[in-house]
Structure formats: structure tokens, C-alpha cells
Amino acid sequence: MIMSCVAQLDSLRLESGRYKIKLTAVDFARTFKIEANTAYEQLKKVSARLYERSIKRVQITRLGKKVITKHRWVSSITYHEGEGWIELGFCHEATPYLVALRGHHTSYKLEQASALRSIYSWRLLEMLMQFKKTGLVRISIENFCHAMEVPETYLDNYKALRRRVIEAAVKELIEKDNWLIEWKPVKNGTRKVTGLEFRFKRNPQQSLFEKY
């Protein structure tokens, strides 16, 4: 739903410090290949969940203390019963994140990326797009788990993280979005996995993506 809104950013007007974005059931059904007669109900259900979600920002002060700031993505939701569309009012604090997502995410078409069925595939793709110029990502296990929003138990369970998150997401991106991705664990002196390395590029033989 957020990416559907991001795709409309160019045509938006900033009103009273907030973005107001209209999503129709017809467009939502077409994009994500779901039944048109259930799309509106799904829009209502997902928007209600989004209303409860927040952006969490963690900063470390010079004294080494942690400062945590949280704010909502959405400040309002308007349902248009019988008309098949809703309107989301994004908080002004979320604006920088929407703009950043657009910069990383609209290099390819939303309809193409909608083939992804795993939330971890979406999140991994978001992370890779931040490094699309180099095609190389090196990240600690802790930061990776934070970016993927995996259960806390995965931080100390590399086998589960590898099987249920990394391998599943990489496989889907390769098969459905025509990426060439190679990855490997990074270990410390005790042979414990402390980080990950991803090398990626578009498949030149069959690319679904637009040129960057």
C-alpha cells in the first residue's frame, strides 16, 4: 500500500504539511492481481493496520546514549463507502521517508514488483536499491535483522534467518524479478556469523526493469 502511494508522489500537492493520497480499489486490484470485488475490503483492512504502524528512528548521542523517536506513517484515513476508494493522510514527519522510498523503488514498475509475495523480498529489495550504484552491500547481522524486521529470536538463530529470510528472499528476487544475486556470510575469528555480503545486478538476458 505504501509503495502504491509512493508511485503517485509526482502528482501530489502538499496540503497543510501532509500528503493526501487516493487509492482506488480498481487500480489496487489490477496492480496486485487480486479480485476486484474484494480489493476495497482489503484496502480498508490494510490501511487500518498501517494506521497502527510507526517509523522508529534510533540515534546515538556523543555520550553513547540511545535516543529513540517514533512517529506514525498515517495521520488519517478516509473511507468512501460505495465509491471504491480511500484517502490516506501521511504525517509530515513521514515525508522524507516517502521521498527516499521513491528514489530507491520507482526505478522499476510497481506492477512488476507486485509479483513478490514475501515481505522479506520487498525489504531486501529496498535495501539493495540503496546500493544500486555499487551493486555491493555489507551489513552486520544486527542491522540486517533490524532492516528486515524479523523476530528477535532470529538474531541468535542464524540457521533460521538464512533459511526463512535470506534464502527465500534471494530466491524470489532471482526467479520473479530477474536479479542476479550472490551472497555470503561474514564470520569473525571464532567462526561466528557476524555479517552478510550481497553482490547483485540485473540479469542482462531478461530484465523486467527500466533503466536507472
N, C-alpha and C positions, 0 to 999 in steps of 0.2 A: 504494500500500500504506500509506504514511504517513497519507494522508487517510482511509483506511478505519479506521485505528486512532484517529485524532483524533475521528472520528464517535462513538466509543464512550467518550470520556473521562468523560461524566457518570456512567456506571455503574461506574467503576473504583474499586478500593481501592488506596491507595498502600501497597505492601508493601516494607519494608526499604529505603525511599528510591528504589524503582523502580516504574515502571508495567509490569504484565504484561498483555498484550493478546492475546486469542484471535481468530484469523481462520479462518473455515471456508471450504472450497472451494465449498460450495453458495452461500453469500452472496456470495463473491467473483465467482463465475460470473454470478450474477443481476445484480449491480451493474454489472459491466463488460461484460456481454453477450458472454461467451466460452463455449466448450464446457465443460460440467460435468466431462467426463471428463479434461480437460487442466488444469482450474483448480488442482488440488492441486500438479501438477508446476510450474505457473507460480508458485504461492505459494513453493515451495521455491527456485526459481531466482531470483526477485526478492528474497526475503529474504536469500539468500546475497550478492547484490550490495549490499543495504542494510547488511549487516554490515560491509562494507568502506568504506562511506561515512562521512564525518565532517562535523561542523559546524566551520566556520572563523570565528573572530572576530578582527578586526583593530582594534587600539586605537592611538592616537597619544598619546604622553606629552607633558608640558609642554615637554620639551626637543626635541620634534619627532621622537622616535624611534618606530619602529613595533614594536608588541608583538603577536605572533600566537599565538593559543591555538586548539588543535584538540582535539576530543573526539568520540567515536563517538556515533551515534544509538542503536545497539543493543548491549547487552552480552551478550545470549544469545538463542539460537533453539532451540526445542524442536519436533521433528517428531514427529507422531503417525501413524506409518505404519499404513495400513489403516483409519484413522478419519477421514481427510479434513480435518484441521485442524492448524494450527501455533500456537505461542505465542511472542510476541516480548517480550523483557525490555528496556525502554528505560532507558538510563542516566539517573541523577538529574539530570545536567547538561543533559539534553535536555528536561526537564520544562517550563521556561519557554517553550521554542520550541513545544512541543506545545500548550500553553495559548494562546499567541499565534496559532498557526495556527487553532485552534478559533474564536477570536474573529473572525478575518477570513474564515474559509472555510465556516462552517456556517450562514451567512445563507441559503444555498441548499442544496438537497438533493444529496447525493453522487451519486445515480443520474442526476441531470440533468447535472451537471458531467462525468460519466464519458463523455459523448459527445465530449469533447475528445480529439483524437488526437495533438496536438503537445505536447511537453513545454514548449515556449516559450509556448503558450497558457495552460497551467496556471500557469507562472511569472509571466506578465504579469497574469493574473487575481489572483494572490496580491498582486502589487504594487499593483494598482488597489484591492483591498479595504482596503488600509491607509489609503486616502484617500477612502473611500466617502462620508464626511460632506460633503466639499467637491466631489467629482467632478472634481478637478484634480490632476494630477501634473506636476511639473517636476523633471527629473533630468538629471545630466550623463551624457555618453556612457560615461565610465569606470564610473560607478556602475551604469548600466543594464546594461552588459556583465557586470559582476560579478553583478548580481541574476539575470540570465538564464543565467549560466554558459555563455556562448558561447565558442567557440575564441578564443584570444588574437589571432589574425590579424584577427578582426572589429573589434578596437579601432581599427585603422588602415585598415579597409576598409568605409566607410560604405555603399557600394552593396550589398555582400553582406549586411551587417547589416539594412539596410532590406528587401531582397527576401526573405531566407531566415528572418528572425526577426520583424521588426516587422509587415510587411505580412501575412505568413502568419498570425501570431497574432491580429492585429486582425480579419482576415477570418473566421477560425474563430469567434472570440467573437461577432461580429456575426451570423453565419449560424446557429450552433448554440446559442448561449446568449442570444440576443436582447438584446445590448447595443448601445447607440448610442455609438460611439467616434469621436472626431475627434483627429487627432494632427498634429504638425508638427515639423520640425527647428528647433533654435535655433542661430543662427550668430553667430560673433564678427565683429570688424571686417575680418578677412581672408576672410570668407565661408566659413570652415571650420565644419562642423557640430560643435558642442561640447556640445549637449544636446538633450533632447526634451521636448515638452509634450503631455500627453494630457488631453483633456476627455471625460468619459464619464458615462453614466446608463443606467438600464434603459429598455428600449423600452416605453412605456406602452400600446402597442397589443397587444403579445403578449409578456407576461413569464412566463418559466418559474420565476421566483424567488419565494421567500417574502418577505414584507415585512420590512424590517430593524427 
